[in-house]
Amino acid sequence: MTAAGTGVREGVIANNLLPFGTKVRLPEIYGDKIFVVEDRMNSRVGYYHVDIWLPSYRDALNFGSKRTYIEVLEN
């Protein structure tokens, strides 16, 4: 369950700056795929990080940590 009250699924990200429902892209990593902010992160990570939901722990380990920019589409 996300902080917005929805179920976790592909296309959901967590971010502490953008409002719930904001649509974003991560073009350097995912091209034109659209993500929706529906969750929050621990406050210690600040505002300028996103957490992408992945279906398994192994997928998350394989993905790792990446630096990229976020394109905000709408909120």
C-alpha positions as CSV (number, residue, x, y, z in Angstrom):
1,M,0.0,0.0,0.0
2,T,1.3,3.4,-0.9
3,A,1.1,6.6,1.1
4,A,-1.6,7.8,-1.4
5,G,-3.7,4.7,-0.5
6,T,-3.2,2.8,-3.8
7,G,-1.6,-0.6,-4.3
8,V,2.0,-0.9,-5.3
9,R,2.5,-1.6,-9.0
10,E,4.7,-0.9,-12.0
11,G,4.8,2.8,-12.8
12,V,4.6,4.0,-9.2
13,I,7.4,6.1,-7.7
14,A,8.0,7.7,-4.3
15,N,9.2,11.3,-3.9
16,N,9.0,13.8,-1.1
17,L,8.8,17.0,-3.2
18,L,6.1,16.4,-5.8
19,P,2.4,16.1,-5.0
20,F,0.6,12.8,-5.3
21,G,-0.6,12.2,-8.8
22,T,2.2,14.0,-10.5
23,K,3.2,12.4,-13.7
24,V,6.9,12.2,-14.5
25,R,9.4,10.6,-16.9
26,L,12.9,9.4,-16.4
27,P,14.0,9.6,-20.1
28,E,17.7,8.6,-19.7
29,I,16.7,5.3,-18.0
30,Y,13.1,4.5,-19.2
31,G,12.6,6.6,-22.4
32,D,8.9,7.7,-22.7
33,K,7.5,5.5,-19.9
34,I,5.4,7.6,-17.5
35,F,5.5,7.2,-13.7
36,V,3.1,8.6,-11.1
37,V,4.1,9.8,-7.7
38,E,2.0,7.8,-5.2
39,D,4.4,7.3,-2.3
40,R,6.7,9.1,0.1
41,M,10.3,8.3,1.2
42,N,11.9,8.6,4.6
43,S,12.5,12.3,5.3
44,R,16.3,11.7,5.8
45,V,16.8,11.3,2.0
46,G,15.4,14.8,1.3
47,Y,13.4,16.0,-1.6
48,Y,15.6,15.3,-4.6
49,H,15.4,11.5,-4.8
50,V,12.9,9.1,-6.2
51,D,12.3,5.5,-5.4
52,I,11.0,3.4,-8.3
53,W,8.8,0.4,-7.4
54,L,10.3,-2.8,-8.7
55,P,8.5,-6.2,-8.4
56,S,11.3,-8.0,-6.5
57,Y,14.2,-7.5,-4.2
58,R,16.5,-9.1,-6.8
59,D,15.2,-6.6,-9.5
60,A,16.0,-3.7,-7.1
61,L,19.5,-5.0,-6.5
62,N,20.1,-5.5,-10.2
63,F,18.8,-2.0,-10.9
64,G,20.9,-0.4,-8.2
65,S,21.2,3.3,-7.7
66,K,21.3,5.7,-10.6
67,R,21.7,9.5,-11.1
68,T,19.4,11.0,-13.7
69,Y,17.0,13.9,-14.2
70,I,13.2,13.9,-13.9
71,E,10.9,15.4,-16.4
72,V,7.7,16.6,-14.7
73,L,4.8,16.3,-17.1
74,E,1.8,17.4,-14.9
75,N,0.5,17.3,-11.4
